[in-house]
Every structure is written in C-alpha cells, then in structure tokens.
C-alpha cells in the first residue's frame, strides 16, 4: 500500500471522521474513500452474546471432518 502524508488541516478533518467518507476534489469529483482506524476503546464494553461456558465447550469440541471426506459423501448422493 502506498502511504501519503497530508497537511495539518486535512489531517484534522480526517481525524474527526467517525465513519467512512468520500474524499472529493474542488470540483466535487470523488477521488477516493477514507476509512478511519477503529479505536479499540470503542469496543471495550462489548461482550459476546454467547455465554462463556458455550465458548469453552466449543474449544474442547473435536474439529469437523476433512473436506475430502465431505466431498466423498456428497458424491454418494448423486
């Protein structure tokens, strides 16, 4: 990815963005899109809707079947 450095004025405007936005030139033509970096602090209070005991159970669970086995079984359905 190419990196550019913007002047202080544009940097301040972009830093204030709370969501994705279009970047336009003086004629109003869209020249790109800007997506601000997510702040991890915004998600500090978010928790999983799945209970902890269910997550632990899933971690202990054996992994699924190999794809080759699934494809073999699907071939039997023809």
C-alpha positions as CSV (number, residue, x, y, z in Angstrom):
1,X,0.0,0.0,0.0
2,X,1.2,3.5,-0.8
3,X,1.4,5.9,2.0
4,X,0.9,9.7,1.7
5,X,1.3,12.4,4.2
6,X,-1.4,15.1,4.4
7,X,-1.1,18.6,5.7
8,X,-2.3,19.5,9.2
9,X,-5.7,20.9,8.0
10,X,-6.7,17.8,6.1
11,X,-5.3,15.6,8.8
12,X,-7.5,17.3,11.4
13,X,-10.6,16.9,9.2
14,X,-9.9,13.2,8.6
15,X,-9.1,12.6,12.2
16,X,-12.5,13.9,13.1
17,X,-14.3,11.4,10.9
18,X,-16.4,8.9,12.8
19,X,-17.3,6.8,9.8
20,X,-16.2,6.1,6.2
21,X,-16.4,9.0,3.9
22,X,-15.8,10.1,0.3
23,X,-12.9,12.4,-0.4
24,X,-13.6,14.9,-3.2
25,X,-11.6,17.4,-5.2
26,X,-12.5,21.1,-5.5
27,X,-14.8,20.3,-8.4
28,X,-16.8,17.7,-6.3
29,X,-15.4,14.6,-8.1
30,X,-14.8,11.7,-5.8
31,X,-11.1,10.9,-5.7
32,X,-11.2,8.2,-3.1
33,X,-12.6,6.9,0.1
34,X,-11.3,7.2,3.7
35,X,-12.0,4.7,6.4
36,X,-10.8,5.8,9.9
37,X,-8.8,3.4,12.0
38,X,-11.1,1.8,14.6
39,X,-10.3,2.7,18.2
40,X,-10.1,-0.4,20.4
41,X,-11.5,1.6,23.3
42,X,-14.8,1.8,21.4
43,X,-15.2,-1.9,21.8
44,X,-14.0,-2.4,25.4
45,X,-17.5,-2.7,26.8
46,X,-18.7,-5.1,24.1
47,X,-19.2,-8.7,25.1
48,X,-20.1,-11.8,23.2
49,X,-23.7,-12.8,23.2
50,X,-22.5,-16.4,23.5
51,X,-22.1,-17.5,27.2
52,X,-18.6,-18.2,28.3
53,X,-19.4,-21.9,29.1
54,X,-20.6,-22.4,25.5
55,X,-17.4,-20.9,24.1
56,X,-15.4,-23.2,26.4
57,X,-17.4,-26.2,25.2
58,X,-16.7,-25.3,21.6
59,X,-13.0,-25.1,22.2
60,X,-13.0,-28.6,23.7
61,X,-15.0,-30.0,20.8
62,X,-13.3,-32.1,18.2
63,X,-12.7,-30.5,14.9
64,X,-15.0,-31.3,12.0
65,X,-14.4,-33.7,9.1
66,X,-11.8,-33.2,6.4
67,X,-13.1,-31.6,3.2
68,X,-12.2,-34.7,1.2
69,X,-14.5,-36.9,3.4
70,X,-17.4,-34.4,2.9
71,X,-16.9,-34.3,-0.8
72,X,-16.8,-38.1,-0.9
73,X,-20.1,-38.3,0.9
74,X,-21.6,-35.7,-1.4
75,X,-20.6,-37.8,-4.3
76,X,-22.7,-40.7,-2.9
77,X,-25.8,-38.5,-3.2
78,X,-25.7,-38.5,-7.0
